[in-house]
């Protein structure tokens, strides 16, 4: 868990709750924080990848699964998969600032 990419209890009072959409997001985040201690930003980061591809650095390759169920990436510029390995923190913060 990277603390830069999670929301904790003290972050809740910083959230902008000024529309029905932001109230819905606030209630969802609040529930997760109360239940699990933090709200991990995995899903919002996935949405950011869709909205702003330039927010990430990618590796191109081929994906396979070994006999133990471990997912493997083989780098291959002709591969059909792009896997994000780095997130531009400045772009992430701008996105996060929409809610805080």
C-alpha positions as CSV (number, residue, x, y, z in Angstrom):
1,X,0.0,0.0,0.0
2,X,1.4,3.4,-1.0
3,X,0.1,6.1,1.4
4,X,0.2,8.7,-1.4
5,X,-2.5,6.7,-3.2
6,X,-5.0,6.2,-0.3
7,X,-7.5,8.4,1.6
8,X,-7.6,8.2,5.3
9,X,-10.0,9.5,8.0
10,X,-8.3,12.9,8.3
11,X,-8.8,13.4,4.5
12,X,-12.6,13.1,4.7
13,X,-13.1,16.6,6.1
14,X,-11.1,18.1,3.2
15,X,-13.4,16.6,0.6
16,X,-15.6,19.0,-1.4
17,X,-19.2,18.0,-1.0
18,X,-21.1,20.5,-3.1
19,X,-23.1,18.3,-5.5
20,X,-25.1,15.1,-5.6
21,X,-22.1,13.4,-7.3
22,X,-19.6,14.6,-4.8
23,X,-21.9,13.6,-1.9
24,X,-22.2,10.1,-3.4
25,X,-18.4,9.8,-3.7
26,X,-17.9,11.2,-0.2
27,X,-20.3,8.6,1.3
28,X,-18.6,5.8,-0.6
29,X,-15.2,6.9,0.5
30,X,-16.4,7.4,4.1
31,X,-17.9,3.9,4.3
32,X,-14.6,2.3,3.1
33,X,-12.5,4.4,5.5
34,X,-14.7,3.6,8.4
35,X,-14.7,-0.1,7.5
36,X,-11.1,-0.6,6.4
37,X,-9.2,2.3,7.8
38,X,-8.4,3.8,4.3
39,X,-9.8,4.0,0.8
40,X,-7.3,2.7,-1.7
41,X,-7.2,4.6,-4.9
42,X,-6.9,1.6,-7.3
43,X,-10.2,2.1,-9.1
44,X,-9.9,5.9,-9.4
45,X,-6.3,5.3,-10.7
46,X,-7.7,2.9,-13.3
47,X,-10.2,5.5,-14.3
48,X,-7.4,8.1,-14.6
49,X,-5.6,5.7,-17.0
50,X,-8.6,5.7,-19.2
51,X,-9.1,9.5,-19.0
52,X,-5.4,10.5,-19.3
53,X,-3.1,7.9,-20.8
54,X,-0.2,10.3,-20.4
55,X,-0.4,10.0,-16.6
56,X,1.5,6.7,-16.8
57,X,4.6,5.1,-18.2
58,X,3.9,1.8,-19.8
59,X,5.7,-1.4,-20.7
60,X,4.6,-3.2,-23.8
61,X,4.6,-7.0,-23.8
62,X,2.8,-10.3,-23.7
63,X,0.9,-11.6,-20.6
64,X,0.9,-15.2,-19.5
65,X,0.0,-17.2,-16.4
66,X,2.3,-19.8,-15.0
67,X,1.1,-23.1,-13.5
68,X,1.0,-21.6,-10.0
69,X,-1.4,-18.8,-11.2
70,X,1.2,-16.1,-11.2
71,X,0.7,-13.5,-14.0
72,X,3.9,-12.9,-16.0
73,X,4.8,-10.0,-18.4
74,X,7.3,-10.7,-21.1
75,X,8.6,-7.4,-22.6
76,X,8.0,-7.4,-26.3
77,X,7.5,-4.2,-28.3
78,X,5.2,-6.2,-30.6
79,X,3.2,-7.5,-27.7
80,X,-0.5,-6.8,-27.4
81,X,-0.6,-5.6,-23.8
82,X,0.5,-2.3,-22.2
83,X,1.1,-2.4,-18.5
84,X,1.4,0.8,-16.5
85,X,4.4,0.8,-14.2
86,X,4.7,4.4,-13.1
87,X,2.2,7.2,-12.3
88,X,2.9,10.9,-12.8
89,X,2.3,12.2,-9.3
90,X,1.5,15.7,-10.6
91,X,-1.3,14.5,-12.9
92,X,-2.6,12.3,-10.1
93,X,-2.6,15.2,-7.6
94,X,-4.6,17.4,-10.1
95,X,-7.1,14.6,-10.4
96,X,-7.3,14.1,-6.7
97,X,-7.7,17.9,-6.2
98,X,-11.1,17.7,-8.0
99,X,-12.4,16.1,-4.8
100,X,-10.3,17.8,-2.1
